[in-house]
Amino acid sequence: MGRLITLDEFILKSQNRFPGAKGDLSQLLRDISLACKLISKEVNRAGLARILGAAGGSNVHGEAVKKLDLIANDLLIGTLSRSGTVCMIVSEENEAVVRLPRTSATYIVFMDPLDGSSNTDVNGSIGTIFSIYQRRTHPADEPGDADLLRTGREQVAAGYVLYGTDTKLLYTTGLGVSEFTLEPGIGEFFLAQEEVRIPRRGPVYSANEGNRLDWPAPLQDFWRHSLDMQPRSSRYIGSMVSDVHRTLHIGGLFLYPESTGNPRGKLRLMYEANPMAFLVEQAGGGATDGTIPILDVTADAIHDRCPVYLGSPDDMASLMSALRTR
């Protein structure tokens, strides 16, 4: 067995590949990892600490807020507020942009603090998703909408943390996808896989089939005919992090399409679809809104929604061929 490499070591080594890098992005990635270690600890003690269940009220999307949602949100915002590298945060749990005192800071973070939190009460796996942009405006100016409403191609880094049997962190800065596993005894993330690659095809599909009759007709036809020609296993956890993590490792398709009830899709573009699309593309897969690559979609608002189709390259090619008949 080779020498174990910590996340901090890996980030610093990667930083050295960019001459002139000041280390702000490296510091930000380490700050996010610290917050996620704290979230992992809270998740693992949630039952005994009686922090499961609903907190009361709903978020900007009309979804019931769980106690762990608020804890994760506060931990991330608190950690990023002290980092000195972030000027604005957009969170699923906050209707408005969180503007930090360090207005000259370089980065903006979009995040879903606790994806799949409805799974917490049944001990299901959940996650944190993050997306990082470098500001466009001059550091002497107040950051604004020009820094926020961007395409996913402009992300400088993105990733997620999966809280399951292990706590996993995967991230990309545009140079492939790296995976780390948390060793809880000493509180360190260690490199598990330096270059995650999605298989060209996969045996599994992941979608909420309870909505299938409300999907676009070409997608319903593809679903029926594809399964007749190539039987697949259905696996759907209801946490995007968990379902995409499986798709990255064993291949296949993850879908959350538009429907009659959600004509613009249900997943949020800036802090769910964009970071996951960035990761999947960097791992060799594809990600689309059904018409164009997700990373080419321009946001009109910070909480915009977007249909999501992502997965193995050959499976995505077959799917896109079917969707073009619309």
N, C-alpha and C positions, 0 to 999 in steps of 0.2 A: 504494500500500500504506500503510495506517495505521500509527501508532506501535505497536510491539510492547509488550505488557503482560505483565510477569512474574507468576508465581504469587504472590509476596509482595505485589506491588502490588494484585493482584486480591483477595487475602484481606483486606488492610487496608481496601480500598474497601468490601468487603462488610461488614466489621465495623462500619463507620460507619453502616450501616443500622439498627443495634440500639443505641438510646440506653442508655448506662450499661454497655455491654459492657466488660469488663476486659481483654480480649485474650488470655485463657488458651487459648481454643479456637483462635484464630488462631495462637498460638505452637505449639500441639500439631500443627496441620495442617502448619506449616512444618517441625517436627521430623520428622514422618512422611515428608515429601517429601525431607528430607535423607537419612534412612536409605535411602529407595528409590533415591536417586541413587547411594549407595554400593553397594547391591545390584546396580543396573544395571551399574556398573563391574565388579563381580565376575563377573556373568553373561557380560559381553562378553570377559573374559579367562580364562574358566574352562578352555577347552581347553589354552591355553599354560601356565597355572598348575597344571595337573593337579589340578583340584578338581572334575572330573566324576566320576560313578559313585557307588556306594553307600558310605555311611560305616560300615556295619555296624550290625546291630541294627534295631529297628523302633520306631515311635512308639506312643502310647496306642491308636491305631486298628488296630494290627497291620500297618501299611504300612511297607515298607522306607524307611529314611531315607537321603537323598542328602547328599553333602557340602555342596552348595549350600543344602539345607534348613537345616542347622545354621548356616552362615554368615549366611544371611538372618535367621534367628531371633535370633542373637547381635547382629547389627547393629541390629535394631529394638529389642530389649530394652535394649541398651546406650544407644542414643540416647534412648529414652523414660525411662530411669532418670535421665538427666541433665537432663531437661526441666523437672522440678519441677511439671508439670501433671497427672501421672498417679499414681494410688495403687495400681492393680492392672492386670495384663495377663493375658489369657487367650489362649494360643497353641495352635494345632493340635499343635505339637511338644512341649508340656509337659502332662503329666497333671494337675498341680495348678496352681492360680492362682499367678502370680508376684506377690508382694506387695512393693511398693517402700517404701523407708524413709520417703518423704514421705506419711505416712498421711492428712494433712489435705488432700492435693491433690484437685482437683475431678473428674477424669475417670477412666473405666475404658476400656481399649482391648481389643477382641477382634480377633484377626488370624489369617490364614493367611499365614505369611511367604513361602512360595513355592508357590503353587498350580500344579499340573501338573508338578511337578518330575521326573516320569518321562520328560518330553519333553526334559530337558536333554541326555541322551546322544546324541540325534539332532538337536540344534540346533533343536528346536521352540520355539514361543513359550510363555511362562510368565507368571506374574504374582504380585502381592501384593494381598491383600484386607484391608480394615480397617473396623472399626465402632466408633463412639465413643458412650459413654453418660455422662451426668452422674450423679454419685452421689446416692443418696437420703438416706443417713445423714448425720448432722451431722459437720462436719469435726473436731470434738473427739473423736468416737468412732472406733473401729476399723471400717473398711469390711468388709462381710460379704455373706452370700447375698442380702440384700435389694437390694444394689446390682448383683448379677450376673444373677439369674434374672428377666428382663424380656421384654416383647414388643418386636418390632421397631419398633413405633410410637414407642417412647421414645428411639430413636436421635437424637442431636443432629447427627451427621454420619456419613457412610460413603463409601467409595470404593475404587478399585483402581488399581494400576499395572500396565501391560502392557509386558513386555520382549519386543519383537519387532524388526521392521525399524526402527521408532522406539520410543522409550520414551514411553508415554502415561500421563498421570494424569487420572482422572476422579473427581470428588467432588460430593457434595451436602450442604447443610445444611438441606434442606427448601425451598429456593428455586430449584429446577431443578437441572440437571446441567451442570457446566462441564468442559471438556476442555482439557488442556495437553499440549504436546510438549516433551520435553527437548532442548535444544541442547547436545550433549555437549562441544563445544569450550570453552564458557564455564560449563557446569554450571548452566544456568538452565532452569526450565520456563517456557514462554511460552504465553499463551492461544491456543488453536487454534479453539475454538468456545464461545461463551458460554452457549448454551442448546441442548443436545442433545435432539432429539425423535425418538422411534422412529416409523417409518412405520406406518400403520394396518394394513397387511398386508405380508407379505414373501414372497419366493420360495424361502426356505431353511428347512429344519428341522435341528435339531441334537440328536442323541440317540445313545446307545450301543445300536445296533440288535442287537448281539450278545446282548442280554438281552431282546429283544422277546417271545419266547415265554413269559417269566416275568412280563410285565407284566399288570396287571388286564385282564380280557376287554374291558370297554368301551373302554379305550385301544387295545387291539389292533384292535378294530373301527373305531374312528375313524381309526387310522393307515392301514388298508387303503382305506377308503372316501374319506377326504380326499385321498389321493394319486391315487385314480382320478379324482376330480372336478377336482382342481387339482394338476397335476404340480408337484413342488418338487424342488429340488436338495438332496441330503444333504451336510452339512458338519459333521464332528465332529473336533475337535482333541484332546480329552481334557484340556484345561485350561479350567476354568470361566471364567476371566477372558477367554481368547481367544474362546471360543464366545459368551459374553454380549456381548462387545465387538462382534462381528460382528452379532449380533442387534439390538443397539441402533442400529446404523448402517444396516443394510439391511432390518431387519424379519424377521418369521417367528417361529419357536418354538424355545425351548431346553427340553429335558425331561430330568430325571433322576428318574423315578417310583419308587414302591415296587415291589418284585418279590418273588417267592417266597424268594429268597436274602436280600433286604434289606427286610423288611416295613415298616420305618419309613423307608425311603429310605437313601441312602448319604451325601449331602452334609450337612454340619454346619449346624445352624440358626443359631447365634449368630454365626459368623464366615465363613459362605459364603452361606447362603440369605437371612438378614436384610439384610446390606448390599446384596446384588444386587437383592433385592426393592425396597428403598428407592430405589435408583438407577432401576430400571425404572419404578416408579410415578411418580417425579419426572419421567421422560422421557415420560410419557403412556401407558405400557404397563400390563400386569397381571402379577401374580405370586401363585400359589396353591399350597397343598399338595395340591390336588385336591378339597378340601372348603371351606376358608376361606382368606382372604388370608394369605399367609405372615406378614405383619407383625402379624397378630392371634394368632399361635400363641405360647403361653407356654412357656418352657423349664422343664424339670424338672431338668436338669443342664447343666453348662457345655459338655459335648461331645455334647449331644443331636443326633440326626439328623432329617432332614425330607425328604419328597418335594418336588420342585421342578418347577413348570410355570410358565414365564414367557415373555413376548414381546409381539408387537403386539396392540393392543386387539381388533381384529376377529377375528384368528386365535385369541386367547384366548377370546373369546365362543363361537366354534364348538367349541373344545375343551371348555370348561366345560359346554356343553349336552350333549355326549356323556358326560362324566364323571358328570353327575347321574343317569344311568340306572343307576348302580351300586346 
